[in-house]
């Protein structure tokens, strides 16, 4: 294996709009991108698959440039079926679309990848692959290291080198067994298109590689060294992310309750009594649900009191009297996103207050090894940025603030603007709230039932244990 020194750094010199917008970026908005190139039949797909299966990082995706072959018209498909179409020249692949997709993923956006059928020599109509939230992306293909725009997005570039005679034998086995081609046509295609393009276009891309490894039959040691190198880079990246996340909790000395974006419930007699009941040790589960729902209704009312209203509403009373310029709120323009599972404690209150409210979910959990928060899945209402003027993000407790930061970033990735986002939480620590404020430069409104500041945290250890959803749903 040949490794080029000084390459494969985990940062890029250019800042994306998202990076300039926020002072913090979650792991999936800075994915580690690995390019694996090589001639047809060199074993690059096997190397790429080995990397994906071996690195100890969740949400690693393998993307093949084969998905990006350009659609063929009727005439070109006839040529392809007769082995007379050149699939091995750069223009056969839609590198512009490939760049847009990888660039979107690099910037934390959702990407739709086409699906190509080699049996039909065309893209599959109406079918695509959706990718969002990738931490590591492995892009493989004969022209993975060909386009400068793609090279600029990559953190590590790998070239798999193999003798062209070996490549021919592998290609024949693949095309005849897996794709139903005849041997004479495959050999003719190799001699006419594949081999000349490999020499002219693919082999020269070796100069851009950070690592050059031999064919799969004798490269176990080289591949393992490469995987060890990748894991060390990812570990450094993870440590940097955790340090940044921790720092966010201490980078502001302004009293937490003086922030205009922090809205804590007024400590009325009712609110104070419910707070007491919810932390009573021997409270039954039924009573816990009752008091939590009551607190949630009060908190939700406080949120809605701060939602902008319309005063141009016209109505007709039961007596038939027409009234103009009435005040109303567009409740159908309000959606809620619950962070599984503590945010689900608010479902009952949301349904009772806004019966037809659209409710989405996100699942975010910390990696057991690195501690990094990871996005497991997201289910958002369709066209959330266009269809709703307010999105309420709910969570029963905010302790570190990491999950809520991730959830806010998910909305931003889906083009939801800061002015539409409202955070609603029953119990929050000052450290967690500070992280959210600092991560997004005080642009998100946060409504809190109980706020435990840093100086009182040592007397309120219960605030750092996740008891809300455990008591509400009756399971640890």
N, C-alpha and C positions, 0 to 999 in steps of 0.2 A: 504494500500500500504506500502511495506517495501522498503526503499531506503538506500543503502549502502553508508556510508560517504567516501569521498576521492576518489571516482571512477567517471567515466564519464567525465574525463578531455578532453578538446578539442585539446590537443596536444599529440603527440606520442613521445616516446623516441628515435625512430630510424629515421634517415633522408633518404629520397628517393634520387635517383640520380638526379631527377629534383630539389629537394630542395638544394642539394649541388651545382648544376649548376648555379642557379639563386639566387639573393639576394631578390627576391620578388616572391610571389606565388599568383595568382588570386584565387577567392573564390572556383571555381570548381576544383582546384587542391588540395584543402584541404577540401573535403566534410565531413560533420558531419554524421557519420554512426551509425545507431540505429539497434540493433538486437532484434527481438521479437520472443521468443520461447515458447513452451508449447506443451502439448499432442494433438493428433488429436481430433478436436471437442471442444477444450478448449475455443475458441473464439479469438485466437491470430490474425487471419486475420482481424476480426472486429476491434480489438484494433489497429492494424497497420494501417488500413484504416482511423480510427478516428484520429490518429496522423498526417497522411499525409494531411487530409482535414482541420485540425485545426491549425497547425503551420503556422505562417505568413511569409513563406519563399518561393519564387519562385524556380522552378526547383527542387522540391522534388519528388523523384521517389520511388515507392514501388516495390520491387523485391521479388518474391516468390521462395523459394527453390524447389517448385514443378516443376519449369522449368528445374531443373537439374537432374531429374530422368534419370538413365542410359537407353540407348536404349536396347530393348529386342530382342533376336533372336526368331525364330519361335517356338521353344519348350517352352521358357519362356512365350511367349505371350499366348500360349494355356493354360498354368498354370494360367496366370493372368485372362483370361476370365472365368476360372472355380473357381476363388477366392482361388487359391492354390499357388499364388506367394506372397512372403513376401516383400511388398513395405515399410514396417515400420522398417526395420533394417537399420543401418547407411550405409552399403555397397550398398543399393539400389539407393542412391543419389551420383552423381558425385561431391563430395566435393572438389576434386582437381580443377575441372573446375570452380566451384563456387568461390573458393578462387582466382583463376587467374582473373576472371571477376571483383570481388569486389576490388582486389588489383590494377588492371588497373584503375578502376574508382577512387580509393583513390589517385592515382598518376597522375590524370588528363588525362588519356588515354581513347580512345574509346573502348567500350566493346560490344561484340556480344553475346547475351543471347539466348540459344536454346528455342524452344517452344515445350511443351509436350502435347500430346493428351491423356486424360484419357479414351476417348471413344475407341481409337485404341490401347491403351497401348504402345505408342511409340512416339518418337519425330517426329514432322512434318517435312518431307523432304524439304530442300531448304528454310525453313522459320526460321527467327531469329528476335530478338528484338535488335535494336541498341540504345545504351545509351552513351551520351557524354555530358559533361558540367553539371553534377548534383551537386547541392549545398548541398542537404541533401539526404541520401539514407536510406531507411527503408527496412531491410532484415528480412523476416518472414518465419518460417517453423518449423517443429518439431525438426529439428537438427540445428536450427540457432545458438544455444549456445553450440553446441557439439564440434566443431572443434577448437582447440586452435589457429590455424592460423587465422581463421575468428574472433575469440574473440579478438586477438591482433589488428585487424583493427578497432574494434568498439570503439566509444566514449561513448555509453550508451547501456546497456544490460538489456532487460526487459523479465520477465517470467510471462506468464498468467496462473494462477493456477485454476483448476476446478476439481470437483469430477469426477471420471472415469465413473460413471453411467450417469451423465449429458453429458459427452463427447459421450458416446454410443448413446444416444437419438439424439443428434445433427448430429452425423455421419450417422445414419440410414436415417434421413430426407434428408441430402445432397446427399447420394449415390443413394437412391431410386428415389428421385424427379429429381435431376440434372444430374445424371450419368446413369440412367436407369438400376440399378442393382436390383436383387431380394433380399427380406428380409432374407431368409434362408442363402444365400451366404454371405451377409453382416455380419450377426451374427456369422457365422462360421469363417469368416476372422478376426473378432474382437477377438474372443476367442483364435484363434490359433496364430495370429501374432500381432495384434494391441495392445491389452492390455499387453501381456508379454513384448513387446519391450518398451512400455511406462513406465512400472515399472523398467525395467532393464537399459534402455538407456536415456529416455527423462526426467523422474522425477529427476534423479541426476544432470541434467544441471541447476537446480534451484540454486545450490550453486554458480554459476558463475554470477548470475544476480545482477545488481545494484538496480533494482526495481522489486518487486513481487506484482502483482495486481490480484484481484479475477476475476471470470468469468464475462462476459459482462453484464449479467442481473442485477448485483448489484455493478458495478464498475464505475459509472459515476463520482463520486467525485474523486476516485483514478486516473482515466484516466485524468481528468482535472488538477489535481495536477502534474501529469507526464508531461502534455503538457506545463504547466506553467514553470516547471523546464527546459524543452527543450528550450522553447522560451528565457528564461533568459540566458542560455548558448550560444545560437545562437546570441543574442544581444551583448554579450561580445565579441564573435568572430568577429562580424561585426565591432564593434568599434575598435578593435585591427587592423583589416584590413585597415580601413579608416585612422587611425593614421599612419600606415606604408606607405600608399600611399602618404599622405601629406608630410611625412618626406623625401621621395625620391626627392622632389623638392628643398630641401635645403641642401643636404648632400655633396655638391661639390662647392668649392670656385674658381675653375679654370674658367677663362673667357670662356663663352659658345662658342665663335667663334674660340677659340684655340683648341677645341677638333677635333682630326683628323677624327672623324666619322661624324662631322657636316659639310655639304656642302651647303652653301647659294649661291643663284644665284649672279653672278657678277653684280653690279649695273650699267649696261650700260644705255645709254640714253633711249633705247627702253624699258628696264625693268622698269626704273624709271617712265617713262611716263605711262606705263600700270598700275603700282601700284597706281598712282594718279587717273587714270580714274576709277579703280575698287572701290574706296572709295568715289567717287563723289555722293552726295546725289540724284541728279536728273537724274542720268544715267538711260536710258531706259533698260528694261529687254533684248531686242535684243542686244543692245550695250554691256551690261554686259556679256552676253554669248559669244559674239565675242571676247572681251578683255580677258575674263577668258580662253577661248580656246587657244588664242594666248599665254598667259602666260604658260598654261599647256604644249603646244608644246615645248616652250623654256626649261621648267623644265624637261620634258621628254627627250629632246635631251641631257641635261646635265647628266641625269642618264645614258643614253646609251653610252655617251662618256666615262663613267667610268666602263662599262661592259667589261670584258675580251674578246678578239677576237682571231680568228684562222688565221694563215698565211700559211695554207697548202691546201687552197681551189683551185680546178682546174676548169677551165671554158673554153668554146669555144665561141668566139665572133661571131657576125652575119656574119663576113667575113670568118668564118671557122678557125680562128687562135686559137690554143690551148695555154692557158696560165696557168702556174703552180705557186704554192706558193703565191696565192692571199689572201688578207686579207678579212675576213668576220666575221659576228656575227651569231650565231645560234639563229635566232629569234624564231624558233619553240620551243626552250628550255626556252623561257621567258613567264611567266604567270603573271597575275595581280589579286590581291584580293582587292576589293573595300569595304570599311567600309560604310555600308548603313547609311545615305543617302548621306553625303557630298562627299564620295569617288566616287559616281556615276557621279559626275561632270567631271571626267576624262575619261569617256567612249569614248566620241567622239574623243578626242585626241589620246587615245590608239589605237582605230580602224584605224585612219588615218595614224598612224605611223607604227603599226604592224597589218595589216588587219586581220590576222588569229590568233591573240593572244587569249589564253584561259583566260577567266575572271571569277573569283569566287566572292562570296560575304559573308560577315559576318554582322550580326546585333547585336550590343552591345548597351545597354541602361542602365542608372543608375536607381537603385531601388528608387522609390519615397519616401520610408520610411527611409531606411538606408543610401542611397547614394552610396551603393556598385554597381560597374558596373556588369551587368549580361549578359551572352551570351544567346541570344534568339534563334539564328539559325546560321548555317554555311553551305555554299554550295561551296565546294572546288573541283577543277579539280581532276579526279581520279588519284590515285598513285602520288600525287603531289611531294612527296619527291624524287621519282625515276625518274620521267619524265621531271623535270625542273631543270635547273642550276641556274636560278634567279627568284625570286618571288617579284614583286613590290606591296607593300601595300600602297594603296592610301587613302588619307583623305583630304578634302578641308581645314579644320582647325583643329589644335591641340591647345586646351586651357588647360585642366588639364592633358592631356596625358593618361588618364585612358583607353579610348577605344582603342587607339593604342597599349598600353601595353597588353590588353586582346587579340587583334588580333595577335600580335607577339606570344603570348603564345599558341594560337590555332595552329599556324604553328609548333611551337616546339612540341606540343602534337602529331602532325602528322609526327614527325620525320624529319622535315625540319631543316637543320643546319643553324647556324647564318650567315655563309658566303654566303648563298643563299638569305638572306632576305635584301630587300631595302625598306626603308620608303620614300614615296614621298608625300609632303604636300605643299599646296599653302601658307598658313599662319600659323605660330606657335608662341606660347609664349615661352620664355626662361624656365619658370617653367615646362611646359609640356615636353619640350625637355630634360631637366635635369632628370625628372622622368624616361623617357624612357632609357636614358643612364645609370642611376644608377640602374634601375631595372634589366638590362641585362649586367651590367659591361662593358659598352662601346664596345659591340660586334656587334652592328647593325649600318649600314650606313644610315644616314638621309639626304635627299635632300630637301631643303626648298626654296620656292620662296621668302617669306617675313618672317624675324625673328624679333620679337619684344622683346628686352631684358627687364629685370625687372626694370631697372632705367627709362626706357622710357614708361613703361606700363601705368602709370597714365596719360600720355599725349595722349595715344592711346587707349582709352576705347573701341573703335570699334573692337579692336583685341580680346576682350573677349565676343563679341556677335556673335552668329552663323548666320551671314548674307550671307555667301557664298551660301549654298544650297538653302536658302530661295529666294534669288535673281535669282539664276540660274534656279530653277524649278518653280518659280512664286507662291510659297505657303509658309506660315509660318511654 
